[in-house]
Amino acid sequence: MRSVNATLINLYHICHRELWLHANEVRMESTSDIVKDGKLLHETAYPQRAERYREITLGNSKIDFYDPKAKIVHEIKRGNKAEQAHVAQVKYYIWLLEQHGVPGATGLLEYPKLRQTQPVELTDEDRRQIPQWETAIRLIIENPQCPPVINKPFCRQCSYYEFCYVGE
């Protein structure tokens, strides 16, 4: 059985094709200026973070910024166009903390370029849905066939765009 991580949770809420490709080691992020910009933002937006917060690994997921005193997961994102996927990723981190004996954590999505933050909390409904997300993700990534192209406007910004649309 393949392991699920927070990146796959995020991709599940955006594009099943990208999820399948990423999980099956087809990686295009190194060719994307948007991904490079996001990594740079992550490294430079809050330079004091490394001193105050902890990076922790839970299973196959890595929380970059966790405040153990306040029990807050901080997640930095470039923009909020995939906000639903960002929220799901943070909820997954909170759920993982609970699974590892850390109840009561919350999350904070941070969009430094937009100067916005969004609190994230885990609900009972989320606790019921997350195992279903994991099951659905495993079904997608274990399928020998790559899911079809979804033809959404945001596809043009995706690091897999040329891969998906090479024949068009």
Contact map, one row per residue, 1 for C-alpha under 8 A:
111000000000000000000000000000000000000000000000000000000000000000000000000000000000000000000000000000000000000000000000000000000000000001000000000000000000000000000000
111100000000000000000000000000000000000000000000000000000000000000000000000000000000000000000000000000000000000000000000000000000000000001000100000000000000000000000000
111110000000000000000000000000000000000000000000000000000001000000000000000000000000000000000000000000000000000000000000000000000000000001000000000000000000000000000000
011111011000000000000000000000000000000000000000000000000001000000000000000000000000000000000000000000000000000000000000000000000000010011000000000000000000000000000000
001111111000000000000000000000000000000000000000000000000011100000000000000000000000000000000000000000000000000000000000000000000000000000000000000000000000000000000000
000111111100000000000000000000000000000000000000000000000001110000000000000000000000000010011000000000000000000000000000000000000000000000000000000000000000000000000000
000011111110000000000000000000000000000000000000000000000000100000000000000000000000000010000000000000000000000000000000000000000000000000000000000000000000000000000000
000111111111000000100010000000000000000000000000000000000000000000000000000000000000000000000000000000000000000000000000000000000000000010000000000000000000000000000000
000111111111100000000000000000000000000000000000000000000000000000000000000000000000100110010000000000000000000000000000000000000000110010000000000000000000000000000000
000001111111110000000000000000000000000000000000000000000000000000000000000000000000110110000000000000000000000000000000000000000000000000000000000000000000000000000000
000000111111111101100000000000000000000000000000000000000000000000000000000000000000100000000000000000000000000000000000000000000000000000000000000000000000000000000000
000000011111111100100000000000000000000000000000000000000000000000000000000000000000100000000000000000000000000000000000000000000000100010000000000000000000000000000000
000000001111111100000000000000000000000000000000000000000000000000000000000000000001100100000000000000000000000000000000000000000000000000000000000000000000000000000000
000000000111111100000000000000000000000000000000000000000000000000000000000000000100100000000000000000000000000000000000000000000000000000000000000000000000000000000000
000000000011111111100000000000000000000000000000000000000000000000000000000000000000000000000000000000000000000000000000000000000000000000000000000001000000000000000000
000000000011111111110000000000000000000000000000000000000000000000000000000000000000000000000000000000000000000000000000000000000000000000010000001000000000000000000000
000000000000001111111000000000000000000000000000000000000000000000000000000000000000000000000000000000000000000000000000000000000000000000000000011111000000000000000000
000000000010001111111100000000000000000000000000000000000000000000000000000000000000000000000000000000000000000000000000000000000000000000000000000000000000000100000000
000000010011001111111110000000000000000000000000000000000000000000000000000000000000000000000000000000000000000000000000000000000000000000001000000000000000000000000000
000000000000000111111111000000000000000000000000000000000000000000000000000000000000000000000000000000000000000000000000000000000000000000011000011000000000000000000000
000000000000000011111111111000000000000000000000000000000000000000000000000000000000000000000000000000000000000000000000000000000000000000000000010000000000000000000000
000000000000000001111111111000000000000000000000000000000000000000000000000000000000000000000000000000000000000000000000000000000000000000000000000000000000000000000000
000000010000000000111111110000000000000000000000000000000000000000000000000000000000000000000000000000000000000000000000000000000000000000001000000000000000000000000000
000000000000000000011111110000000000000000000000000000000000000000000000000000000000000000000000000000000000000000000000000000000000000000001000000000000000000000000000
000000000000000000001111111000000000000000000000000000000000000000000000000000000000000000000000000000000000000000000000000000000000000000000000000000000000000000000000
000000000000000000001111111100000000000000000000000000000000000000000000000000000000000000000000000000000000000000000000000000000000000000000000000000000000000000000000
000000000000000000001100111111000000000000000000000000000000000000000000000000000000000000000000000000000000000000000000000000000000000000000000000000000000000000000000
000000000000000000000000011111110000000000000000000000000000000000000000000000000000000000000000000000000000000000000000000000000000000000000000000000000000001100000000
000000000000000000000000001111110010000000000000000000000000000000000000000000000000000000000000000000000000000000000000000000000000000000000000000000000000001100000000
000000000000000000000000001111110011000000000000000000000000000000000000000000000000000000000000000000000000000000000000000000000000000000000000000000000000000000000000
000000000000000000000000000111111000000000000000000000000000000000000000000000000000000000000000000000000000000000000000000000000000000000000000000000000000001000000000
000000000000000000000000000111111111000000000000000000000000000000000000000000000000000000000000000000000000000000000000000000000000000000000000000000000000011000000000
000000000000000000000000000000111111100000000000000000000000000000000000000000000000000000000000000000000000000000000000000000000000000000000000000000000000000000000000
000000000000000000000000000000011111110000000000000000000000000000000000000000000000000000000000000000000000000000000000000000000000000000000000000000000000101000000000
000000000000000000000000000011011111111000000000000000000000000000000000000000000000000000000000000000000000000000000000000000000000000000000000000000000000001000000000
000000000000000000000000000001011111111100000000000000000000000000000000000000000000000000000000000000000000000000000000000000000000000000000000000000000000000000000000
000000000000000000000000000000001111111110000000000000000000000000000000000001000000000000000000000000000000000000000000000000000000000000000000000000000000000000000000
000000000000000000000000000000000111111111000000000000000000000000000000000011000000000000000000000000000000000000000000000000000000000000000000000000000000000000000000
000000000000000000000000000000000011111111100000000000000000000000000000000000000000000000000000000000000000000000000000000000000000000000000000000000000000000000000000
000000000000000000000000000000000001111111110000000000000000000000000000000000000000000000000000000000000000000000000000000000000000000000000000000000000000000000000000
000000000000000000000000000000000000111111111000000000000000000000000000000001000000000000000000000000000000000000000000000000000000000000000000000000000000000000000000
000000000000000000000000000000000000011111111100000000000000000000000000000110000000000000000000000000000000000000000000000000000000000000000000000000000000000000000000
000000000000000000000000000000000000001111111110000000000000000000000000000000000000000000000000000000000000000000000000000000000000000000000000000000000000000000000000
000000000000000000000000000000000000000111111110000000000000000000000000000000000000000000000000000000000000000000000000000000000000000000000000000000000000000000000000
000000000000000000000000000000000000000011111110000000000000000000000000000000000000000000000000000000000000000100000000000000000000000000000000000000000000000000000000
000000000000000000000000000000000000000001111111100000000000000000000000000000000000000000000000000000000000000000000000000000000000000000000000000000000000000000000000
000000000000000000000000000000000000000000111111110000000000000000000000000000000000000000000000000000000000000000000000000000000000000000000000000000000000000000000000
000000000000000000000000000000000000000000000111111100000000000000000000000000000000000000000000000000000000000000000000000000000000000000000000000000000000000000000000
000000000000000000000000000000000000000000000111111110000000000010000000000000000000000000000000000000000000000000000000000000000000000000000000000000000000000000000000
000000000000000000000000000000000000000000000011111111000000000010000000000000000000000000000000000000000000000000000000000000000000000000000000000000000000000000000000
000000000000000000000000000000000000000000000001111110000000000000000000000000000000000000000000000000000000000000000000000000000000000000000000000000000000000000000000
000000000000000000000000000000000000000000000001111111000000000000100000000000000000000000000000000000000000000000000000000000000000000000000000000000000000000000000000
000000000000000000000000000000000000000000000000111111100000000011110000000000000000000000000000000000000000000000000000000000000000000000000000000000000000000000000000
000000000000000000000000000000000000000000000000010111110000000111110000000000000000000000000000000000000000000000000000000000000000000000000000000000000000000000000000
000000000000000000000000000000000000000000000000000011111000011111000000000000000000000000000000000000000000000000000000000000000000000000000000000000000000000000000000
000000000000000000000000000000000000000000000000000001111100011111000000000000000000000000000000000000000000000000000000000000000000000000000000000000000000000000000000
000000000000000000000000000000000000000000000000000000111111111000000000000000000000000000000000000000000000000000000000000000000000000000000000000000000000000000000000
000000000000000000000000000000000000000000000000000000011111111000000000000000000000000000000001100100000000000000000000000000000000000000000000000000000000000000000000
000010000000000000000000000000000000000000000000000000001111100000000000000000000000000000000000000000000000000000000000000000000000000000000000000000000000000000000000
001111000000000000000000000000000000000000000000000000001111110000000000000000000000000000000000000000000000000000000000000000000000000000000000000000000000000000000000
000011100000000000000000000000000000000000000000000000001111111000000000000000000000000000001000000000000000000000000000000000000000000000000000000000000000000000000000
000001000000000000000000000000000000000000000000000000111101111100000000000000000000000000000000000000000000000000000000000000000000000000000000000000000000000000000000
000000000000000000000000000000000000000000000000000000111100111111000000101000000000000000001000000000000000000000000000000000000000000000000000000000000000000000000000
000000000000000000000000000000000000000000000000000001110000011111000000011000000000000000000000000000000000000000000000000000000000000000000000000000000000000000000000
000000000000000000000000000000000000000000000000110011110000001111100000111000000000000000000000000000000000000000000000000000000000000000000000000000000000000000000000
000000000000000000000000000000000000000000000000000011110000001111110011110000000000000000000000000000000000000000000000000000000000000000000000000000000000000000000000
000000000000000000000000000000000000000000000000000111000000000011111111110000000000000000000000000000000000000000000000000000000000000000000000000000000000000000000000
000000000000000000000000000000000000000000000000000011000000000001111111000000000000000000000000000000000000000000000000000000000000000000000000000000000000000000000000
000000000000000000000000000000000000000000000000000000000000000000111110000000000000000000000000000000000000000000000000000000000000000000000000000000000000000000000000
000000000000000000000000000000000000000000000000000000000000000000111111000000000000000000000000000000001000000000000000000000000000000000000000000000000000000000000000
000000000000000000000000000000000000000000000000000000000000000001111111100000000000000000000000000000011100000000000000000000000000000000000000000000000000000000000000
000000000000000000000000000000000000000000000000000000000000000001110111110000000000000000000000000000001111000000000000000000000000000000000000000000000000000000000000
000000000000000000000000000000000000000000000000000000000000001011100011111000000000000001001100000000001111000000000000000000000000000000000000000000000000000000000000
000000000000000000000000000000000000000000000000000000000000000111100001111100000000000000000000000000000011110000000000000000000000000000000000000000000000000000000000
000000000000000000000000000000000000000000000000000000000000001110000000111110000000000001000000000000000011110000000000000000000000000000000000000000000000000000000000
000000000000000000000000000000000000000001000000000000000000000000000000011111000000000000000000000000000000111100000000000000000000000000000000000000000000000000000000
000000000000000000000000000000000000010001000000000000000000000000000000001111110000010000000000000000000000111100000000000000000000000000000000000000000000000000000000
000000000000000000000000000000000000110010000000000000000000000000000000000111110000000000000000000000000000001110000000000000000000000000000000000000000000000000000000
000000000000000000000000000000000000000000000000000000000000000000000000000011111100000000000000000000000000001011000000000000000000000000000000000000000000000000000000
000000000000000000000000000000000000000000000000000000000000000000000000000011111110000000000000000000000000001000000000000000000000000000000000000000000000000000000000
000000000000000000000000000000000000000000000000000000000000000000000000000000111110000000000000000000000000000000000000000000000000000000000000000000000000000000000000
000000000000010000000000000000000000000000000000000000000000000000000000000000111111110000000000000000000000000000000000000000000000000000000000000000000000000000000000
000000000000000000000000000000000000000000000000000000000000000000000000000000011111111000000000000000000000000000000000000000000000000000000000000000000000000000000000
000000000000100000000000000000000000000000000000000000000000000000000000000000000111111100000000000000000000000000000000000000000000000000000000000000000000000000000000
000000001111110000000000000000000000000000000000000000000000000000000000000000000111111110000000000000000000000000000000000000000000000000000000000000000000000000000000
000000000100000000000000000000000000000000000000000000000000000000000000000010000111111111000000000000000000100000000000000000000000000000000000000000000000000000000000
000000000000000000000000000000000000000000000000000000000000000000000000000000000011111111100000000000000000100000000001000000000000000000000000000000000000000000000000
000000001100100000000000000000000000000000000000000000000000000000000000000000000001111111110000000000000000000000000000000000000000000000000000000000000000000000000000
000001101100000000000000000000000000000000000000000000000000000000000000000000000000111111111000000000000000000000000000000000000000000000000000000000000000000000000000
000000000000000000000000000000000000000000000000000000000000000000000000101000000000011111111100000000000011100000000001000000000000000000000000000000000000000000000000
000000000000000000000000000000000000000000000000000000000000000000000000000000000000001111111110000000000010000000000001110001000000000000000000000000000000000000000000
000001001000000000000000000000000000000000000000000000000000000000000000000000000000000111111111000000000000000000000000000000000100000000000000000000000000000000000000
000001000000000000000000000000000000000000000000000000000000101000000000100000000000000011111111100000000000000000000000000000000000000000000000000000000000000000000000
000000000000000000000000000000000000000000000000000000000000000000000000100000000000000001111111110000001110000000000000110000000000000000000000000000000000000000000000
000000000000000000000000000000000000000000000000000000000000000000000000000000000000000000111111111000000000000000000000010000100000000000000000000000000000000000000000
000000000000000000000000000000000000000000000000000000000100000000000000000000000000000000011111111100000000000000000000000000000000000000000000000000000000000000000000
000000000000000000000000000000000000000000000000000000000100000000000000000000000000000000001111111111101000000000000000000000000000000000000000000000000000000000000000
000000000000000000000000000000000000000000000000000000000000000000000000000000000000000000000111111111111000000000000000000000000000000000000000000000000000000000000000
000000000000000000000000000000000000000000000000000000000000000000000000000000000000000000000011111111000000000000000000000000000000000000000000000000000000000000000000
000000000000000000000000000000000000000000000000000000000100000000000000000000000000000000000001111111000000000000000000000000000000000000000000000000000000000000000000
000000000000000000000000000000000000000000000000000000000000000000000000000000000000000000000000111111100000000000000000000000000000000000000000000000000000000000000000
000000000000000000000000000000000000000000000000000000000000000000000000000000000000000000000000111111111000000000000000000000000000000000000000000000000000000000000000
000000000000000000000000000000000000000000000000000000000000000000000000000000000000000000000000110011111000000000000000000000000000000000000000000000000000000000000000
000000000000000000000000000000000000000000000000000000000000000000000010000000000000000000000000010001111100000000000000000000000000000000000000000000000000000000000000
000000000000000000000000000000000000000000000000000000000000000000000111100000000000000000000100110001111110000000000000100000000000000000000000000000000000000000000000
000000000000000000000000000000000000000000000000000000000000000000000011100000000000000000000100000000011111000000000011110000000000000000000000000000000000000000000000
000000000000000000000000000000000000000000000000000000000000000000000001111000000000000001100100000000001111100000000011100000000000000000000000000000000000000000000000
000000000000000000000000000000000000000000000000000000000000000000000001111000000000000001000000000000000111110000001111000000000000000000000000000000000000000000000000
000000000000000000000000000000000000000000000000000000000000000000000000011110000000011001000000000000000011111000001111000000000000000000000000000000000000000000000000
000000000000000000000000000000000000000000000000000000000000000000000000011110000000000000000000000000000001111100111100000000000000000000000000000000000000000000000000
000000000000000000000000000000000000000000000000000000000000000000000000000111110000000000000000000000000000111111111000000000000000000000000000000000000000000000000000
000000000000000000000000000000000000000000001000000000000000000000000000000111000000000000000000000000000000011111111000000000000000000000000000000000000000000000000000
000000000000000000000000000000000000000000000000000000000000000000000000000001100000000000000000000000000000001111110000000000000000000000000000000000000000000000000000
000000000000000000000000000000000000000000000000000000000000000000000000000000100000000000000000000000000000001111110000000000000000000000000000000000000000000000000000
000000000000000000000000000000000000000000000000000000000000000000000000000000000000000000000000000000000000011111111000000000000000000000000000000000000000000000000000
000000000000000000000000000000000000000000000000000000000000000000000000000000000000000000000000000000000000011111111100000000000000000000000000000000000000000000000000
000000000000000000000000000000000000000000000000000000000000000000000000000000000000000000000000000000000001111100111110000000000000000000000000000000000000000000000000
000000000000000000000000000000000000000000000000000000000000000000000000000000000000000000000000000000000001110000011111000000000000000000000000000000000000000000000000
000000000000000000000000000000000000000000000000000000000000000000000000000000000000000000000000000000000111100000001111100000000000000000000000000000000000000000000000
000000000000000000000000000000000000000000000000000000000000000000000000000000000000001001100000000000000111100000000111110000000000000000000000000000000000000000000000
000000000000000000000000000000000000000000000000000000000000000000000000000000000000000000100100000000001110000000000011111000000000000000000000000000000000000000000000
000000000000000000000000000000000000000000000000000000000000000000000000000000000000000000100110000000000100000000000001111101100000000000000000000000000000000000000000
000000000000000000000000000000000000000000000000000000000000000000000000000000000000000000000000000000000000000000000000111111100000000000000000000000000000000000000000
000000000000000000000000000000000000000000000000000000000000000000000000000000000000000000000000000000000000000000000000011111110000000000000000000000000000000000000000
000000000000000000000000000000000000000000000000000000000000000000000000000000000000000000000000000000000000000000000000001111111000000000000000000000000000000000000000
000000000000000000000000000000000000000000000000000000000000000000000000000000000000000000100000000000000000000000000000011111111100000000000000000000000000000000000000
000000000000000000000000000000000000000000000000000000000000000000000000000000000000000000000010000000000000000000000000011111111110000000000000000000000000000000000000
000000000000000000000000000000000000000000000000000000000000000000000000000000000000000000000000000000000000000000000000000111111111000000000000000000000000000000000000
000000000000000000000000000000000000000000000000000000000000000000000000000000000000000000000000000000000000000000000000000011111111100000000000000000000000000000000000
000000000000000000000000000000000000000000000000000000000000000000000000000000000000000000010000000000000000000000000000000001111111110000000000000000000000000000000000
000000000000000000000000000000000000000000000000000000000000000000000000000000000000000000000000000000000000000000000000000000111111111000000000000000000000000000000000
000000000000000000000000000000000000000000000000000000000000000000000000000000000000000000000000000000000000000000000000000000011111111100000000000000000000000000000000
000000001001000000000000000000000000000000000000000000000000000000000000000000000000000000000000000000000000000000000000000000001111111110000000000000000000000000000000
000100001000000000000000000000000000000000000000000000000000000000000000000000000000000000000000000000000000000000000000000000000111111111000000000000000000000000000000
000000000000000000000000000000000000000000000000000000000000000000000000000000000000000000000000000000000000000000000000000000000011111111100000000000000000000000000000
000000000000000000000000000000000000000000000000000000000000000000000000000000000000000000000000000000000000000000000000000000000001111111110000000000000000000000000000
000100011001000000000000000000000000000000000000000000000000000000000000000000000000000000000000000000000000000000000000000000000000111111111000000000000000000000000000
111100000000000000000000000000000000000000000000000000000000000000000000000000000000000000000000000000000000000000000000000000000000011111111100000000000000000000000000
000000000000000000000000000000000000000000000000000000000000000000000000000000000000000000000000000000000000000000000000000000000000001111111110000000000000000000000000
000000000000000100010000000000000000000000000000000000000000000000000000000000000000000000000000000000000000000000000000000000000000000111111110001000000000000000000000
000000000000000000110011000000000000000000000000000000000000000000000000000000000000000000000000000000000000000000000000000000000000000011111111000000000000000000000000
010000000000000000000000000000000000000000000000000000000000000000000000000000000000000000000000000000000000000000000000000000000000000001111111000000000000000000000000
000000000000000000000000000000000000000000000000000000000000000000000000000000000000000000000000000000000000000000000000000000000000000000111111110000000000000000000000
000000000000000000000000000000000000000000000000000000000000000000000000000000000000000000000000000000000000000000000000000000000000000000001111110000000000000000000000
000000000000000000000000000000000000000000000000000000000000000000000000000000000000000000000000000000000000000000000000000000000000000000000011111000000000000000000000
000000000000000010011000000000000000000000000000000000000000000000000000000000000000000000000000000000000000000000000000000000000000000000000011111100000000000000000000
000000000000000110010000000000000000000000000000000000000000000000000000000000000000000000000000000000000000000000000000000000000000000000010000111110000000000000000000
000000000000000010000000000000000000000000000000000000000000000000000000000000000000000000000000000000000000000000000000000000000000000000000000011111000000000000000000
000000000000000010000000000000000000000000000000000000000000000000000000000000000000000000000000000000000000000000000000000000000000000000000000001111100000000000010000
000000000000001010000000000000000000000000000000000000000000000000000000000000000000000000000000000000000000000000000000000000000000000000000000000111110000000000000000
000000000000000000000000000000000000000000000000000000000000000000000000000000000000000000000000000000000000000000000000000000000000000000000000000011111010000000000000
000000000000000000000000000000000000000000000000000000000000000000000000000000000000000000000000000000000000000000000000000000000000000000000000000001111110000000000000
000000000000000000000000000000000000000000000000000000000000000000000000000000000000000000000000000000000000000000000000000000000000000000000000000000111111000000000000
000000000000000000000000000000000000000000000000000000000000000000000000000000000000000000000000000000000000000000000000000000000000000000000000000000011111110000000000
000000000000000000000000000000000000000000000000000000000000000000000000000000000000000000000000000000000000000000000000000000000000000000000000000000111111110010000000
000000000000000000000000000000000000000000000000000000000000000000000000000000000000000000000000000000000000000000000000000000000000000000000000000000001111110010000000
000000000000000000000000000000000100000000000000000000000000000000000000000000000000000000000000000000000000000000000000000000000000000000000000000000000111111010000000
000000000000000000000000000000010000000000000000000000000000000000000000000000000000000000000000000000000000000000000000000000000000000000000000000000000111111110000000
000000000000000000000000000110110110000000000000000000000000000000000000000000000000000000000000000000000000000000000000000000000000000000000000000000000000111111000000
000000000000000001000000000110000000000000000000000000000000000000000000000000000000000000000000000000000000000000000000000000000000000000000000000000000000011111110000
000000000000000000000000000000000000000000000000000000000000000000000000000000000000000000000000000000000000000000000000000000000000000000000000000000000011111111111000
000000000000000000000000000000000000000000000000000000000000000000000000000000000000000000000000000000000000000000000000000000000000000000000000000000000000001111111100
000000000000000000000000000000000000000000000000000000000000000000000000000000000000000000000000000000000000000000000000000000000000000000000000000000000000000111111100
000000000000000000000000000000000000000000000000000000000000000000000000000000000000000000000000000000000000000000000000000000000000000000000000000010000000000111111100
000000000000000000000000000000000000000000000000000000000000000000000000000000000000000000000000000000000000000000000000000000000000000000000000000000000000000011111111
000000000000000000000000000000000000000000000000000000000000000000000000000000000000000000000000000000000000000000000000000000000000000000000000000000000000000001111111
000000000000000000000000000000000000000000000000000000000000000000000000000000000000000000000000000000000000000000000000000000000000000000000000000000000000000000001111
000000000000000000000000000000000000000000000000000000000000000000000000000000000000000000000000000000000000000000000000000000000000000000000000000000000000000000001111
